[in-house]
Amino acid sequence: MEKLNRLKKQYESLKKKYKLPEFSKLNEDFEIEKLQEHETDFLLREIRRTMVEKISVVLKFLEIMINPNEASPPFVFAMIKEMKPEMKKSVENMYKELSLVEISSITLDLDYGEKSEAKFIKEHTKKWEVTKKDLRSLIKSMDTIWKLESNKKSYVG
């Protein structure tokens, strides 16, 4: 608990300096509390990297939905077959947006700046809220498709 409190205190001073989101919000969305396990002079960089880790997982999932291959899980092919054009467009749009996040993160890895890190965190926390809404909608649609497909396959006639 002591390490977590130290992390929160370190973040709090940066939050005030750069008008960053609440620690609890970032932690809820990106699990930044795991950063308590290693000390750093570059906390905002580590927070950004933690954010990008989660975004990369979603990006890879979307990539499989856009461009499946032989190694893709079988459910993906059923999903793609049943996806409506607007759903496919939504997947592509989210993929493009999240790809830009990764690109801007790589840029920050090349040229560190605390102010730039803070700007990234603020901007992409807001964008993540929109992406989460779109992802919820996508997952709900996929869940419906999967249940319909499962019911078709379980019918014995």
KAMOKA-V605065 format. One record per backbone hydrogen bond with DSSP energy under -1.0 kcal/mol. NH is the residue of the N-H (numbers start at 1). CO is the residue of the C=O. E is the energy in kcal/mol with one decimal. If there is no record, write none. Layout:
nh co e
NH CO E
NH CO E
//
This chain:
nh co e
5 1 -2.4
6 2 -2.1
7 3 -2.3
8 4 -2.6
9 5 -2.3
10 6 -2.6
11 7 -2.6
12 8 -2.6
13 9 -1.5
14 10 -1.2
15 11 -3.0
16 12 -2.2
17 13 -1.9
18 14 -2.4
19 15 -1.5
20 15 -1.3
26 22 -2.0
27 23 -2.9
28 24 -2.5
29 25 -2.3
30 26 -3.2
31 27 -2.0
34 31 -1.3
35 32 -2.2
36 33 -1.9
37 34 -1.3
38 35 -1.5
46 42 -1.9
47 43 -2.5
48 44 -2.5
49 45 -2.5
50 46 -2.1
51 47 -2.5
52 48 -2.5
53 49 -1.8
54 50 -1.5
55 51 -2.2
56 52 -2.7
57 53 -1.5
58 54 -1.8
59 55 -2.6
60 56 -2.4
61 57 -1.8
62 58 -2.6
63 59 -2.4
64 60 -1.9
65 61 -1.6
66 62 -1.8
67 63 -3.2
72 69 -2.0
76 73 -1.6
78 74 -1.2
79 75 -2.3
80 76 -2.8
81 77 -2.0
82 78 -1.4
83 79 -1.1
88 84 -2.2
89 85 -2.3
90 86 -1.9
91 87 -2.2
92 88 -2.4
93 89 -2.6
94 90 -2.6
95 91 -2.4
96 92 -2.4
97 93 -2.5
98 94 -2.8
99 95 -2.1
100 96 -1.8
101 97 -1.3
102 98 -1.9
103 99 -2.3
104 100 -2.5
105 101 -2.0
106 102 -2.3
107 103 -2.0
108 104 -1.7
109 105 -1.8
110 106 -1.4
111 107 -1.7
117 113 -2.5
118 114 -2.4
119 115 -2.2
120 116 -2.3
121 117 -2.4
122 118 -2.5
123 119 -2.7
124 120 -2.9
125 121 -1.6
126 122 -1.5
127 123 -2.2
128 124 -1.7
129 125 -1.2
130 126 -1.1
131 127 -2.5
132 128 -3.2
133 129 -1.6
134 130 -2.2
135 131 -3.0
136 132 -2.7
137 133 -1.9
138 134 -2.4
139 135 -3.2
140 136 -2.4
141 137 -2.2
142 138 -2.7
143 139 -2.8
144 140 -2.1
145 141 -2.6
146 142 -3.0
147 143 -2.3
148 144 -2.3
149 145 -2.7
150 146 -2.8
151 147 -2.1
152 148 -2.0
153 149 -2.0
154 150 -1.5
//
